[in-house]
Amino acid sequence: MQSADRILTRLARCLDGLAYAWLATLILLVCPPLARTPFGDLSNAVLLPLIGVALASLAIPLPVGASPRAADTLGRIKVSAVLTLGLAPFVSWWLRADENLYLLLMAVVACYAVIWYLLELSSFLFELTRDDGPVQLRLEIRLAHSALFYLGLVPVLAVHVSFLIALVMVRGTVLSDLSRTWMIVPWPARYGMLLPVIYLITLLWRLSGVLASRGAAAGAETRSAALAGPSASDAGAGRAGEDAKMTKENP
């Protein structure tokens, strides 16, 4: 069983890795030349940082003394991370064949899997700071969670619901209109959905720094206690020997 300081250090490294992996994912999505095929379609290069997201998520340890809610949230993070990695290729495949119903459904599920993961991650960060975390950081994590819901889930749900209504009620609507719907969404709205993710990335870095400092402090205390233990026992043995000697001299 690992000590508390090693668990905190490992947790800090996992959160740091998640921040870099999500930053690389955003860079590949926002910068067209980096993750596009020669035909201009989204390539599977975006899977590389998502693999890092999945590996870092699966490696997240549960801190000592964590609440049952934190344990449940961590389990959902790991499930959603694997689900996100498995469904991510369907997004690029759907963009190349946007009239395929199966690819469309899987791409929609992939979008909600990503949002589910980010919401669970923000909830886990809040659980880590619920009891003894910095108050300002805890409030900002709560704010990031709300921003992910209102700027991430709600717009995506609105686009999908409106497309479903148009598909049922408007004559001439085809499956490929969903990709065109995303293209006609104003770019401030599209890129605005990335702002909560960027905010969450900064919070990951800040919390990893807090946990790393706690792990270093706990490790220093453990080493100090280990060094003080033998000297204290030797001093106790010396005092016991002196008491026994005095007892022999003064029966």
C-alpha positions in Angstrom: 0.0 0.0 0.0 1.4 3.4 -1.0 1.9 6.1 1.5 -0.2 9.3 1.5 2.6 11.5 0.2 3.2 9.2 -2.8 -0.5 9.1 -3.6 -0.7 12.9 -3.5 2.4 13.1 -5.8 0.9 10.6 -8.2 -2.4 12.3 -8.2 -0.7 15.7 -9.0 1.2 14.1 -11.9 -2.0 12.6 -13.3 -3.9 15.9 -13.2 -0.9 17.6 -14.8 -0.9 15.0 -17.6 -4.6 15.5 -18.1 -4.1 19.3 -18.5 -1.4 18.8 -21.1 -3.4 16.1 -23.0 -6.5 18.3 -23.2 -4.5 21.3 -24.2 -3.0 19.3 -27.1 -6.5 18.1 -28.1 -7.8 21.6 -28.3 -4.8 22.7 -30.3 -5.4 20.0 -32.8 -9.1 20.8 -33.1 -8.6 24.6 -33.4 -5.6 24.7 -35.7 -6.7 23.2 -39.1 -3.3 22.4 -40.6 -2.3 20.2 -37.6 -5.1 17.6 -37.6 -6.5 17.6 -41.2 -6.2 15.1 -44.0 -5.0 16.2 -47.5 -8.7 16.5 -48.3 -9.4 18.9 -45.5 -11.2 16.4 -43.2 -10.5 15.9 -39.5 -7.8 13.2 -39.2 -7.3 10.7 -36.4 -4.3 12.6 -35.1 -6.6 13.9 -32.4 -6.7 10.4 -31.0 -3.1 10.7 -29.8 -3.8 13.2 -27.0 -7.0 11.4 -26.2 -5.0 8.3 -25.5 -3.0 10.3 -23.0 -6.3 11.5 -21.5 -7.5 7.9 -21.1 -4.2 6.7 -19.6 -3.9 9.6 -17.2 -7.5 9.1 -16.1 -7.1 5.4 -15.5 -4.0 6.1 -13.5 -5.7 8.6 -11.1 -5.4 7.2 -7.5 -8.0 7.7 -4.8 -6.5 9.9 -2.1 -6.4 8.6 1.5 -9.5 9.5 3.4 -11.5 10.3 0.2 -15.3 10.3 0.5 -17.5 7.6 -1.1 -18.8 10.3 -3.5 -15.2 10.9 -4.7 -14.7 7.2 -5.2 -17.9 6.9 -7.3 -17.0 10.0 -9.3 -13.5 8.6 -10.0 -15.1 5.4 -11.3 -17.3 7.3 -13.7 -14.3 9.3 -14.9 -12.5 6.2 -15.8 -15.5 4.7 -17.6 -16.2 7.9 -19.5 -12.5 8.3 -20.5 -12.5 4.8 -22.1 -15.9 5.6 -23.8 -14.6 8.9 -25.1 -11.4 7.3 -26.6 -13.4 4.5 -28.2 -16.0 6.8 -29.8 -13.7 9.6 -30.9 -12.8 8.0 -34.3 -16.5 8.1 -35.3 -16.5 11.9 -35.3 -13.9 12.1 -38.1 -15.5 9.2 -40.0 -18.9 10.9 -39.8 -17.5 14.2 -41.1 -16.3 12.2 -44.2 -19.6 10.4 -44.6 -22.2 12.7 -43.0 -25.2 10.9 -44.6 -24.5 7.6 -42.8 -27.0 7.2 -40.0 -24.8 4.8 -37.9 -21.8 7.2 -38.0 -24.0 10.1 -37.2 -25.5 8.4 -34.1 -22.0 7.3 -32.9 -20.6 10.8 -33.4 -23.5 12.3 -31.4 -22.9 9.8 -28.6 -19.1 10.7 -28.7 -20.0 14.4 -28.2 -22.0 13.6 -25.1 -19.3 11.2 -23.8 -16.8 14.1 -23.9 -19.2 16.4 -22.0 -19.9 13.7 -19.5 -16.2 13.2 -18.9 -15.6 16.9 -18.4 -18.5 17.2 -16.0 -17.4 14.2 -13.9 -13.8 15.5 -13.9 -14.9 18.9 -12.5 -17.0 17.1 -9.9 -14.0 15.1 -8.9 -11.8 18.2 -8.5 -14.5 19.7 -6.4 -14.6 16.6 -4.1 -10.8 16.9 -3.7 -11.1 20.4 -2.5 -14.4 20.1 -0.5 -12.9 19.6 3.0 -9.5 21.3 3.1 -8.9 22.8 -0.3 -8.4 26.5 -1.0 -11.8 28.3 -0.9 -11.1 30.3 -4.0 -10.1 27.3 -6.0 -13.1 25.4 -4.8 -15.4 28.2 -6.0 -13.7 28.4 -9.3 -14.1 24.6 -9.9 -17.8 25.0 -9.2 -17.9 27.9 -11.7 -16.1 25.8 -14.3 -18.7 23.0 -13.7 -21.6 25.3 -14.3 -19.8 26.8 -17.4 -19.4 23.3 -18.8 -23.1 22.7 -18.4 -24.4 25.9 -19.8 -21.8 26.6 -22.4 -21.1 23.0 -23.4 -24.0 20.7 -22.8 -26.9 23.1 -23.4 -25.7 24.4 -26.9 -24.9 20.9 -28.1 -28.2 19.7 -26.9 -30.0 22.6 -28.6 -28.4 21.9 -32.0 -29.2 18.2 -31.8 -32.8 18.8 -30.7 -33.4 21.5 -33.4 -32.0 19.2 -36.0 -34.2 16.3 -34.9 -37.3 18.5 -35.0 -36.3 19.7 -38.5 -35.7 16.1 -39.6 -39.2 15.1 -38.5 -41.2 18.2 -39.4 -39.4 20.0 -42.3 -39.6 18.4 -45.7 -36.3 18.1 -47.5 -34.1 17.8 -44.3 -31.4 15.1 -44.7 -28.9 13.6 -42.3 -26.0 15.7 -43.8 -27.8 18.9 -42.6 -26.4 18.3 -39.1 -22.9 19.0 -40.2 -24.1 22.0 -42.1 -25.9 23.2 -39.1 -22.7 23.3 -37.1 -21.0 25.2 -39.9 -23.6 28.0 -39.8 -23.4 28.4 -36.1 -21.5 31.7 -35.5 -17.8 31.2 -34.7 -18.0 33.0 -31.4 -20.6 30.5 -30.2 -18.6 27.6 -31.5 -15.3 28.7 -30.0 -17.1 29.9 -26.9 -17.9 26.3 -26.0 -14.2 25.7 -25.7 -13.7 28.4 -23.0 -14.9 26.2 -20.1 -12.5 23.5 -21.2 -9.6 26.0 -21.2 -10.7 27.2 -17.8 -10.8 23.6 -16.5 -7.3 23.0 -17.8 -5.9 26.0 -15.8 -7.7 24.7 -12.7 -6.0 21.3 -13.3 -2.6 22.9 -13.3 -3.4 24.9 -10.2 -4.8 22.0 -8.2 -1.9 19.8 -9.3 0.5 22.3 -7.8 -1.4 22.4 -4.5 -1.4 18.6 -4.3 2.3 18.4 -5.2 3.2 20.8 -2.4 1.1 18.8 0.0 2.8 15.6 -1.1 6.2 17.1 -0.6 5.3 18.3 2.8 3.9 15.0 3.8 7.0 13.2 2.5 9.2 15.5 4.5 7.2 14.8 7.7 7.4 11.1 7.1 11.2 11.2 6.6 11.6 13.4 9.7 9.6 11.0 11.7 11.6 8.0 10.4 14.9 9.8 11.3 13.6 10.8 14.7 12.3 7.3 15.5 15.6 5.5 16.0 17.2 8.3 17.9 14.2 8.5 20.3 14.3 4.7 20.8 18.0 4.8 21.5 17.5 7.6 24.0 14.8 5.6 25.7 17.0 2.6 25.8 19.8 4.7 27.3 17.6 6.1 30.0 16.3 2.6 30.8 19.9 1.4 31.1 20.8 4.2 33.4 17.8 3.5 35.6 18.8 -0.2 35.9 22.3 0.8 36.8 21.2 3.1 39.5 18.9 0.4 40.8 21.8 -2.0 41.1 24.0 0.6 42.9 21.2 1.6 45.3 19.3 -1.6 46.1 
